[in-house]
Amino acid sequence: MPVNIRGRHFLKLLDYTPAEIRYLLDTAKGFKQMKRNGVPHRYLEGKNIVLLFEKTSTRTRCAFEVAGRDLGMGVTYLDPGSSQMGKKESLADTARVLGRMFDGIEYRGFDQSIVDDLAKYAGVPVWNGLTDQFHPTQMLADLMTIEEKLGKLKGVNFTYMGDARNNTGNSLMVACAKMGLNFTACSPKELFPAPELVETAKAIAAENGCTITLTSDVEAGTRGADVIYTDIWVSMGEPDEVWAERIRLLQPYQVNAAAMANAAPGAIFMHCLPSFHDTKTTIGADIAKKFGINEMEVTDQVFESAQSVVFDEAENRMHTIKAVMYATLC
């Protein structure tokens, strides 16, 4: 049966079937080829979208803006100071106003309930650019990159190292379960994903012939991995006070040469970015001064190695986001 997701919201991958995710990935591949070959694809000429950002971003904003303009749409960006949402105007009222003016709404910010409520009241497709619980557009880019580099998704052994209960860890577990990758969360037990989500992911994985594993053993967690993925140790919006505890917990889970050597031959390294792999950022320099470490979740050696595909992954945000907007608006 042909896939049709016109008019749908894109809030989390739990809402999408494997066939629908496959459709989005294949659509993104087509758009990437057109972009690379200079073929115009202004299929949504005359439509307008708005980007609501309560958390700043480089990749998400640029991906949505370029993707929207490539498709021929007008793009309006509203930063945290440019909207009255939640201040002088309720979220529901903001959603209903924007839904009258725009054909689609992107939200990047805090609790998942916010983007869910936008979808409830807007009357137009709403896309989740990131919440504290889920990061679905990143997942499409990650899946696309894995398939490009390894030639498949089903049966790939995927290890995520770090805070496994953050939005990236949650979403990767779901994405792998949906698309048949064997997912391992390698982290301290204190940072395992929520048990309810783990059980949901395990049930989905069973339907798709793959597994969900939680371990605190780095050697076991990285052994034979085809993909090793990590994220920053403190997420945007978390207080600076958590750095000391997070460093204490997660230093043993740094992706380094030993972890990559324990992985499968031809394994790739992935990161959703930004990354603290050196001291060339203000945060990186500050952490080095306070805690005496020059590299955090990944060493510079691994980040800059031939196994690292992080910039292919970043580019694929644009192609997959373009696919989401096209598929829900066309």
C-alpha positions in Angstrom: 0.0 0.0 0.0 1.4 3.4 -0.9 2.5 5.6 2.0 0.7 9.0 2.4 1.4 11.2 5.4 0.0 14.4 4.0 -1.3 16.6 6.8 0.4 14.5 9.6 2.5 16.0 12.4 6.0 14.8 13.0 6.4 14.8 16.7 8.2 11.5 17.5 9.1 8.3 15.7 6.8 6.3 18.0 4.0 7.8 15.9 5.4 6.4 12.6 5.5 2.9 11.1 8.7 1.4 9.7 7.2 1.7 6.2 6.5 5.4 6.8 10.1 6.0 8.1 11.4 4.1 5.0 9.3 6.4 2.8 10.8 9.5 4.4 14.4 8.1 4.1 13.9 7.3 0.4 12.3 10.7 -0.2 15.4 12.3 1.5 17.7 10.3 -0.8 15.9 11.7 -3.8 16.2 15.3 -2.6 19.9 14.8 -1.8 20.6 13.7 -5.3 18.7 16.6 -6.7 20.5 19.0 -4.4 23.9 17.6 -5.4 23.0 17.7 -9.1 21.7 21.3 -9.0 18.1 20.2 -10.0 15.5 22.7 -8.8 12.7 21.2 -6.6 10.5 24.1 -5.6 7.5 21.8 -5.1 6.0 23.9 -2.3 6.1 27.3 -4.0 3.7 29.7 -2.3 3.6 28.0 1.0 5.0 29.5 4.2 6.4 28.0 7.4 7.4 29.4 10.8 10.2 28.2 13.0 9.6 28.6 16.7 12.9 28.3 18.6 13.0 28.3 22.4 16.4 26.6 22.3 19.0 27.9 19.8 20.6 25.7 17.2 23.0 25.8 14.2 22.0 22.6 12.4 18.3 22.6 13.0 17.7 26.2 12.1 19.9 26.1 9.0 18.5 22.8 7.9 14.9 24.0 8.1 15.6 27.3 6.5 17.6 26.0 3.5 15.2 23.0 3.1 12.2 25.3 3.1 13.7 27.7 0.6 14.9 24.9 -1.7 11.2 23.8 -1.7 10.1 27.3 -2.7 8.6 28.3 0.7 8.7 31.4 2.7 10.5 30.9 6.0 9.9 33.0 9.2 12.2 32.5 12.2 11.0 33.4 15.7 13.6 33.3 18.5 12.7 33.2 22.2 12.3 37.0 22.3 10.2 37.3 19.2 7.1 35.5 20.3 4.5 36.1 23.0 3.9 32.4 23.4 3.5 31.5 27.0 4.0 35.1 28.1 1.3 37.5 27.0 -0.5 34.8 24.9 -1.3 31.2 25.7 0.3 28.4 23.7 -3.1 27.4 22.4 -3.8 31.0 21.2 -0.4 31.3 19.6 -0.9 28.0 17.8 -4.3 29.0 16.4 -2.9 32.4 15.2 0.1 30.8 13.5 -2.0 28.1 12.0 -4.0 30.8 10.2 -0.9 32.4 8.7 1.4 29.5 8.0 1.2 26.1 6.3 3.5 24.4 8.8 5.1 25.1 12.2 8.4 23.8 13.6 9.1 23.9 17.3 12.4 23.5 19.1 12.4 23.8 22.8 11.6 22.2 26.1 8.9 19.7 27.2 7.3 17.3 24.7 3.9 18.5 25.9 4.5 21.9 24.3 5.0 20.6 20.7 2.1 18.2 21.4 -0.2 21.1 22.3 0.9 23.1 19.3 -0.1 20.1 17.1 -3.4 19.9 19.0 -4.4 23.5 18.3 -2.6 24.7 15.1 -4.6 23.0 12.4 -1.5 22.6 10.2 1.4 20.1 10.4 3.8 20.6 13.3 7.3 19.3 13.3 9.5 18.6 16.4 12.9 20.1 15.9 13.9 18.9 19.5 12.3 18.6 22.9 13.7 17.4 26.2 12.3 13.9 25.5 12.7 13.4 21.7 14.7 14.5 18.7 13.0 12.8 15.6 14.5 14.9 12.8 18.0 14.0 14.0 17.0 10.3 13.9 16.1 10.4 10.2 19.5 12.0 9.5 21.2 9.3 11.6 19.4 6.5 9.8 20.1 7.9 6.4 23.8 8.3 7.3 24.2 4.7 8.6 22.6 3.3 5.4 24.8 5.4 3.2 28.0 4.3 5.0 27.2 0.6 5.9 24.8 -0.2 3.1 22.0 -1.4 5.4 20.0 -0.7 8.5 18.5 -4.1 9.5 21.0 -6.1 11.6 23.4 -3.3 12.3 24.8 -3.3 15.8 24.4 0.2 17.2 25.9 1.4 20.5 25.0 4.7 22.2 27.5 5.8 24.9 26.6 8.5 27.4 23.4 9.8 29.0 21.0 7.2 27.6 17.9 8.9 29.0 18.3 12.2 27.2 16.3 13.1 24.0 19.0 11.6 21.7 19.3 8.4 23.7 15.5 8.0 23.9 15.0 8.6 20.2 17.9 6.4 19.0 16.5 3.5 21.0 13.1 4.0 19.3 14.6 4.5 15.8 16.7 1.4 16.0 13.7 -0.7 17.3 11.6 0.6 14.4 14.1 -0.1 11.7 15.7 -3.4 12.8 19.0 -2.2 14.3 20.3 -4.0 17.5 20.5 -1.1 20.0 22.8 -1.1 23.0 22.7 1.7 25.6 26.1 1.8 27.3 26.0 4.1 30.3 26.0 4.1 34.1 22.8 2.7 35.5 21.8 6.1 36.9 21.5 7.3 33.3 19.6 4.4 31.7 16.4 5.3 29.8 13.0 5.3 31.6 11.9 1.7 32.1 8.5 2.3 30.4 10.2 3.5 27.2 12.6 0.6 27.3 9.7 -1.9 27.5 7.9 -0.1 24.6 11.1 -0.2 22.5 11.7 -3.9 23.3 8.2 -4.7 22.1 8.7 -2.8 18.9 12.1 -4.4 18.4 10.6 -7.9 18.8 8.3 -7.1 15.9 11.2 -6.1 13.8 13.7 -8.8 14.6 16.2 -6.8 16.6 17.2 -6.3 20.2 17.4 -3.7 23.0 20.3 -4.0 25.5 21.3 -1.9 28.5 24.8 -2.3 29.9 27.2 -0.4 32.1 30.1 -2.5 30.8 32.1 -0.5 28.2 34.0 -3.4 26.8 30.8 -5.5 26.4 28.8 -2.6 25.1 31.3 -1.6 22.4 32.3 -5.1 21.3 31.5 -5.7 17.7 29.5 -2.5 17.3 29.1 -1.3 13.7 28.1 2.2 15.0 29.3 4.0 18.1 27.3 7.1 18.8 27.6 9.7 21.6 26.2 13.1 22.6 27.3 15.9 24.9 27.2 15.1 28.6 25.0 18.1 29.7 22.1 19.0 27.5 21.0 22.5 26.7 18.9 24.0 29.4 20.4 21.9 32.2 22.1 23.9 35.0 25.9 24.2 35.1 25.9 22.6 38.5 25.4 19.2 37.0 28.7 19.2 35.1 30.8 17.8 38.0 28.5 14.8 38.6 28.0 14.1 34.9 31.8 14.2 34.3 32.3 11.8 37.2 29.6 9.4 35.9 30.5 9.6 32.2 34.3 9.8 31.9 34.5 6.0 31.7 32.1 6.2 28.7 34.1 8.6 26.6 34.4 7.4 23.0 38.2 6.9 22.5 40.6 4.8 20.4 40.1 1.8 22.7 36.4 1.9 22.3 36.6 2.1 18.5 39.3 -0.6 18.4 36.8 -2.9 20.3 34.1 -2.2 17.7 33.6 -4.2 14.4 36.0 -3.7 11.5 34.7 -0.7 9.5 32.7 0.7 12.4 31.7 4.4 12.2 31.6 7.1 14.8 28.5 9.4 15.0 27.6 12.5 17.0 24.6 14.8 16.6 26.8 17.9 17.4 27.9 20.2 18.8 30.8 18.2 20.3 33.3 19.0 23.1 36.3 17.1 21.6 38.8 19.9 22.3 39.1 23.3 24.1 38.3 25.5 21.2 34.9 26.5 22.6 34.1 28.7 25.6 32.5 25.7 27.3 35.3 23.4 26.5 37.9 25.8 27.8 35.9 26.5 30.9 35.5 22.7 31.7 39.3 22.2 31.1 40.0 25.0 33.6 37.6 23.7 36.2 38.0 19.9 35.9 41.3 19.4 34.1 40.0 17.5 31.1 40.6 18.7 27.5 38.2 16.2 25.8 34.8 15.1 27.0 32.4 12.7 25.3 34.8 11.9 22.5 38.5 12.4 22.0 39.7 14.6 19.2 41.6 11.6 17.7 38.3 9.8 17.2 36.3 12.9 16.2 38.8 13.8 13.4 39.4 10.2 12.3 38.4 8.5 9.1 35.7 6.6 11.0 33.9 9.8 12.0 30.9 10.6 9.8 29.6 13.5 11.8 29.6 16.1 9.0 27.8 13.8 6.6 25.3 13.3 9.4 24.9 17.1 9.8 24.3 17.6 6.1 21.7 14.9 6.1 19.6 16.9 8.6 18.8 19.2 5.7 17.8 16.4 3.3 15.7 14.5 5.8 13.9 17.6 7.1 13.1 18.5 3.5 11.6 15.1 3.1 9.4 15.6 6.2 8.1 19.0 5.1 7.5 17.8 1.6 5.7 14.6 2.6 3.4 16.4 5.2 2.6 19.4 3.1 2.5 18.2 -0.6 
